[in-house]
Amino acid sequence: MSKLIKLFTALILIAYPFLVGWSLSHGKLWEMSIALMILGIVRYWTGRNSPMLPLTYLAILAGGLSLVFKDQTWLKFYPVAMSLGSLSIFLLTLWRPPSMIERFARVFEPNLPESGVQWTRKVTMVWCGFFLINALIALYTVFFAPMKIWVLYNGFISYLLMGGLLVGEFILRKYQQRKH
């Protein structure tokens, strides 16, 4: 049951920009704010051991602030906070190894060679750059773009870029492994 709840919350978070766009265009600010807070609480209870747990607090905070201040900006700011939170977590693992990507890699390859450790460290740095750029673009859309552009970037383009980075890294990693 816990895996089903995790899957459901992940799908809701992926669809988040579309849900916000629809909710706000239909005057459902408080409903969306409460939904985001509930989603954060559910993720907290189902993911206590996740290294990404701090990002859960951002959902609760963004939902709470939009509810208290009756301001949609806090809901729109959530993707910015997610990118900055991810950036912080990934950066921290560069100072306190293993790097985030090494942690992910060791799930599939527990005996990662030293060349793999170095590779995953570099990839973690690339992800840090991605999260920084993504946060800046998402922040721009919060304040200077119409809702349609905010939804398009945060609900489609950023995911497309993230997917491209994942696939590109996977292909390069396989090439790197064959080379070594």
NORTA-V718688 format. One record per backbone hydrogen bond with DSSP energy under -0.5 kcal/mol. CO is the residue of the C=O (numbers start at 0). NH is the residue of the N-H. If there is no record, write none. Layout:
{{CO:NH} {CO:NH}}
//
This chain:
{{0:4} {1:5} {2:6} {3:7} {4:8} {5:9} {6:10} {7:11} {8:12} {9:13} {10:14} {12:15} {14:17} {14:18} {15:19} {16:20} {17:21} {18:22} {19:23} {20:24} {21:25} {22:25} {22:27} {23:26} {27:31} {28:32} {29:33} {30:34} {31:35} {32:36} {33:37} {34:38} {35:39} {36:40} {37:41} {38:42} {39:43} {40:44} {41:45} {42:46} {46:49} {49:52} {51:54} {52:55} {52:56} {53:57} {54:58} {55:59} {56:60} {57:61} {58:62} {59:63} {60:64} {61:65} {62:66} {63:67} {64:68} {65:69} {65:70} {70:73} {71:74} {71:75} {72:76} {73:77} {74:77} {76:79} {76:80} {77:81} {78:82} {79:83} {80:84} {81:85} {82:86} {83:87} {84:88} {85:89} {86:90} {87:91} {88:92} {89:93} {90:93} {90:94} {91:94} {91:95} {98:102} {99:103} {100:104} {101:105} {102:106} {103:106} {103:107} {104:107} {104:108} {108:111} {109:111} {112:115} {112:116} {113:117} {114:118} {115:119} {116:120} {117:121} {118:122} {119:123} {120:124} {121:125} {122:126} {123:127} {124:128} {125:129} {126:130} {127:131} {128:132} {129:133} {130:134} {131:135} {132:136} {133:137} {134:138} {135:139} {136:140} {137:141} {138:142} {139:143} {140:144} {145:148} {145:149} {146:150} {147:151} {148:152} {149:153} {150:154} {151:155} {151:156} {152:157} {155:159} {156:160} {157:161} {158:162} {159:163} {160:164} {161:165} {162:166} {163:167} {164:168} {165:169} {166:170} {167:171} {168:172} {169:173} {170:174} {171:175} {172:176} {173:177} {174:178} {175:179}}
//
